Amino acid sequence: MDYRTQSAGLGLLVIGALAALGIVSFVDSFALQTPETLLAPTIGSIVLVAVVVGGLVALGSRSRRWLANPYW
């Protein structure tokens, strides 16, 4: 087994663990509470994520070398 296969397996395990933790956290904190108590924090979190993702997209799109990357 080479290192790439092991790294990919470890990555899948970590992503699966984080997804499971997120689902458990969602059920524990959001689905079992009344919607009124968590409306403001939920909207705040969505706005924060939108700002961070939008900022990263803006930084990436302004780069002159974003298509020069061998990935594309």
N, C-alpha and C positions, 0 to 999 in steps of 0.2 A: 504494500500500500504506500503510495507516495504522499508527500506532504500536502499537496493540493486536495486530495480526497479527504484526508484527515481534517484539514482546515474547513472544507465544505461541510463535512459532517458536524463539526463543532459549531459552525455558524448556524446550521439548521437547528441544532439543539438549543442554542442560545435564543434564536428567534422564536422557537416554539415555547420555551420557558417564559419569555417576555410576553408573548401573546396570552398564555395561560394566566400569568400574573395580572395582566390587564383585564382579562375577562372576569377573574375573581374580584379584582378591585372594583370594577364597574358594577357588578352585581351587589357587592357588599355596601358600596357607598351611594350609588345612584339609583339602582332599581329598587332597593328596599327602603328608600327615603321618600318623603313627599317632594314632588317636583318644585314647589315654591321655595323650599329652603336651599336648593342647589341651582336655581335658575341663574342668579348673578355670577357665581363662580364658573358655571358652564359657559356662559356667554363670554366671560373674561378669558377663559382658556382658549376658546375658539378664536377670539380676536388676537390673542398673543401668538398662537400658532400661525394664523394668517399673516401677521406682520413679519414674523421670523422667516417663513417660507417665501413671502414676497420679497423680503430683503435679500435673501440668498439668490433668488431668481434674478433680481435686478443686478446683483454683483456679478453673477455668471453671464448674463446677457451683455453686459458692458465690456467684458473681457474681449480683447482682440484675438486671442488664441483659442477660443472655446471650440472652434471647429478644426483646429490644427492638431488636436489631441488624437492619438492613434485609435482611441476607442471609437470615434465616429468614422 
